[in-house]
Amino acid sequence: MALYIHRPLSFLNYKIGFLNICFKKYSICSLLRNPELGSEIEIKGWIANIRKQKHNIFIDVKDGSTSEQVQVIVSSDLNVNTKELSAGSSIITSGSIVKSPKGNIEILAKKIKLISKCSTEEGYPFAPRKEYSPEYIRQYLHLRTKTNHFASLLRVRNSAVLAFHSAFQDEGVINVHTPILTSNDCEGAGETFKVIPDNEHLLKSMAKSGVHVDEIFFNKKSYLTVSAQFHLEALANGLGSVYTFGPTFRAENSKSRFHLAEFYMIEVEIAFLEELKPLLNFVERLLKKVTNNLLDNNISDIVSCQGINRTEFEWLEKDFVILSFDEALNILNCNASQFKKLANAQNGFNKEHEIFLVKYLGNIPTFIIDWPRHLKPFYMKECKNDSKVLAFDLLAPDVGEIVGGGLREDDFQKLEEKLPKEGVLEWYLDFRKFGGISTGGFGLGFERYLQTILKIDNIKDTIPFPRWPHNCSL
Amino acid sequence: MALYIHRPLSFLNYKIGFLNICFKKYSICSLLRNPELGSEIEIKGWIANIRKQKHNIFIDVKDGSTSEQVQVIVSSDLNVNTKELSAGSSIITSGSIVKSPKGNIEILAKKIKLISKCSTEEGYPFAPRKEYSPEYIRQYLHLRTKTNHFASLLRVRNSAVLAFHSAFQDEGVINVHTPILTSNDCEGAGETFKVIPDNEHLLKSMAKSGVHVDEIFFNKKSYLTVSAQFHLEALANGLGSVYTFGPTFRAENSKSRFHLAEFYMIEVEIAFLEELKPLLNFVERLLKKVTNNLLDNNISDIVSCQGINRTEFEWLEKDFVILSFDEALNILNCNASQFKKLANAQNGFNKEHEIFLVKYLGNIPTFIIDWPRHLKPFYMKECKNDSKVLAFDLLAPDVGEIVGGGLREDDFQKLEEKLPKEGVLEWYLDFRKFGGISTGGFGLGFERYLQTILKIDNIKDTIPFPRWPHNCSL
């Protein structure tokens, strides 16, 4: 009756043995980890370097799977047209896997085919064996992965994402997706972006009399999230400890090397938490675990990214420092001559102060606890008999604050009094009425974490497509 | 000199043995997996059920870490005030771990303390042992995790996130964060949201004469991403195969049970790919691997979420079906009486057609390949000697399309001709000039995947905070 043919995949013809075989098998990374000496292999990649000699051509090939390259030896007997084989060209080569006298894995080419050429004469901005500044490279966002430094950065970034997920899962903390579009301004700092359909026809068809254009689509004004904390608290009040790892937005006119308009934040809310100390300890445990994981599995990319090595990670062997806000302020006041602007209890610390403190304390990540109430948001839990709140910042070498968090006010009356009058936050009280629990949590700036461990000067070089004022390329 | 005290965490006093101990140790999930019979334990959670008998009170406690509950036996000798202990209340209880005659792990309470009560009289919307419709529960987004169904859904969702990540890493596909804010409308369907700072003062301070308000902050109009594909292609042209797993947005006035304004998409771009078949095979391998992983590790949550069990997953043992567009159209035309609206080559298939096709083919996920060129975007690679393109959709039971993808046009001239004149897409051509490679990829709707495997009727019940027209709560 029906004119269709049921053709399960396994009956289709196949050119190469791709079927049901993991893509990874064909990468340079796999080749170098598990070389089967003497066997045939096909490698697809880009030419990193090419050296033409009398009897042989030596081609270093990379394919993005690792910072390492594999050398392909092309005998002149193969009569390869070498004219278009230049650095940056994409090629397919097949040959046998051999070991060089020095012990390196190499490929003795039997066939080599150009996929697509690459030439600086036609505008390719990166010449082989030349170093470029990050600012220069950043002009070519769509070509950045062609540079070794940035490809390494992205591989470390990938491993860090997985290492954070895995560390949370080991602790029984559950991943949730909190909303990007929200009708709340969690931080209340007026740094939100608003969101409206870019379609006059749609807006017209949905319009209602008396409704402002900003409110047509969602029936209320909608913003990009500045923090997922309230949503995390709601979810923790039923699911237990939760975390989210997603994009966060700030409409701030800052072009500093520490700020992005779109950045990634890991936000965590721990359920049934009544003290600050287990939270600080969790942060320390998490950062050490993830960083050790990266050193164990990605050291070649870490070295290739910024040239740093294991000796930069002495802090992993030490306990993080804990200082009260007042103690930190004292240190800064004793070193007043170092700063353009003095620190004070009214305004807290600026970036200059934060970076100084960590350096002063031997480049060990430093928790600042016991914050004056006025420097932290309304929802922070009050210390007993004190004008302080149970909040903390974690300052990291070269970067300053990378984590901020604390315990949440769990006294219903106190919270009700402190709730901002503007904004519709009754729901934030509501889940506390029905079997409410004490929670605490934090937000960790993912790019700042990468900045501190990899010693990257500008945060714009830690994310594939950075967005900041006047810049939303591609 | 300095007035600070270096106090490493390990010297701080500690109330309970929390220090350097994984949070997971204290969960009901851990207790039930590794019970140390006879030893003491402290459990924090919510009362699921309470039965008061003459000599004992039996309390089922849940804490969000698993769909299972643990029974706490409170002897009347303990003189517990049971008045405020009702379903939904949060409690701390400590006691010894025992095994019931039936073999269940239970706690013989020594102490029990109410954290916070919960009562339907004060407005708690969920009575114990009562079933509510998803529509009813959806009215209380901030309380949804207090229901067993939705807590199970979120635990499955968590596991699915991790299973996808792990499946990609096993294949050597690298995770990247593509931008949420972009100056491109990748799909060109006019379903974008535009993004503007919600701060008059900021906009005023950044304003330049002649610049429209939409363009002040980023110097150009900026949108929420509708697809990361172009960015993935750029990254793949240096890093190799890549994927992204993040929020995606569509400003579409649809309240259907298959659409959200904010949803999660897994988008993948495989490098050095010259045929469609390995891509279809990868999709099949991926979905089977992730789903088997969920069945192995989350079966109790899968059952608790929607009451379905392993027998619903027969498709895991079968090869996915592959049909050409024309074959699929033929089937639909042979069954024309089934549809409100006939399918045709001009407009392609609608949801009704998609769901019928999968059912007709025995509820096995079905690839539709060889699409007419006009039904797919400009960047799809053309079949040789044909008006078709090398694109595919994957249709899943009950839901229809969950994956869409194909090979990208790698003929530079052809692509240049087809490039839309509006929109600034030179960069999309540019990375193909310099060692360009053939790639192919797809986008997988994460919520639709959850919908199909868990048989959830409405997509709004697969995500913690659903957003759709007229709805952006919390």
Interface residues (C-beta under 8 A of the other chain):
Chain A: M1 A2 L3 Y4 I5 H6 R7 P8 L9 S10 L12 Y14 K15 F18 L19 N20 C22 F23 K24 S27 C29 S30 K44 W46 I47 D63 G64 S65 G88 S89 S90 I92 I115 S116 K117 C118 S119 E122 G123 Y124 L141 H142 L143 R144 T145 K146 T147 A151 L154 R155 R157 N158 V161 L162 H165 Q169 D170 E171 G172 V173 I174 N175 V176 H177 T178 P179 I180 L181 T182 S183 N184 G190 E191 T192 F193 K194 V195 I196 P197 D198 N199 L202 S205 M206 F217 F218 N219 K220 K221 S222 Y223 L224 F230 H231 A234 L235 A236 N237 G238 L239 G240 S241 G246 P247 F249 A251 E252 N253 A261 E262 Y264 I270 A271 F272 E275 K277 P278 L280 N281 F282 E284 R285 K318 D319 F320 V321 I322 L323 E327 A328 N330 I331 C334 Y360 L361 W427 Y428 D430 F431 R432 K433 F434 G435 G436 I437 S438 I463 P464 F465 R467 P469 H470 N471 C472 S473 L474
Chain B: M1 A2 L3 Y4 I5 H6 R7 P8 L9 S10 L12 Y14 K15 F18 L19 N20 C22 F23 K24 Y26 S27 C29 S30 K44 W46 I47 D63 G64 S65 G88 S89 S90 I92 I115 S116 K117 C118 S119 E122 G123 Y124 L141 H142 L143 R144 T145 K146 T147 A151 L154 R155 R157 N158 V161 L162 H165 Q169 D170 E171 G172 V173 I174 N175 V176 H177 T178 P179 I180 L181 T182 S183 N184 G190 E191 T192 F193 K194 V195 I196 P197 D198 N199 L202 S205 M206 F217 F218 N219 K220 K221 S222 Y223 L224 F230 H231 A234 L235 A236 N237 G238 L239 G240 S241 G246 P247 F249 A251 N253 A261 E262 Y264 I270 A271 F272 E275 K277 P278 L280 N281 F282 E284 R285 K318 D319 F320 V321 I322 L323 E327 A328 N330 I331 C334 Y360 L361 W427 Y428 D430 F431 R432 K433 F434 G435 G436 I437 S438 I463 P464 F465 R467 P469 H470 N471 C472 S473 L474
